[in-house]
Amino acid sequence: MTQDRIVAVGFLTSADLRLLGERFDRYFPVEHEDVFTDLLSELDKIEATPFGKGVSIQRKSPV
């Protein structure tokens, strides 16, 4: 039996889940958003640019 390969991880709002619909059921609710503060701060430093089917990630220059 082969396993599905993970191709994306994301932070979704309740509105995002509504848009995805009830068939999207493989998510893990977050009780305390503040546990991701440091991670989100680091992700904010990355500029994502569409690149074909994926995304090209480039770090923003320090201001």
C-alpha positions, 0 to 999 in steps of 0.5 A: 500500500502506498501512502499519499505524499504531503505536498502542502501545509497551510494555516487556514481560517474558518472561512477557508475551511468553508470555501474548501467544503465539507469534503476537506476533512484532513485538518487539525484545529489549533486551540492556541494561536499564539504557539505559532507567533515565532513561526509566523514572524519568520514566514512573514520574512519570506516572499513567495513568487508563483513558479509554474505549478509550485512556488519559488521562495525567496527571503526578503532583504532586511530593511 
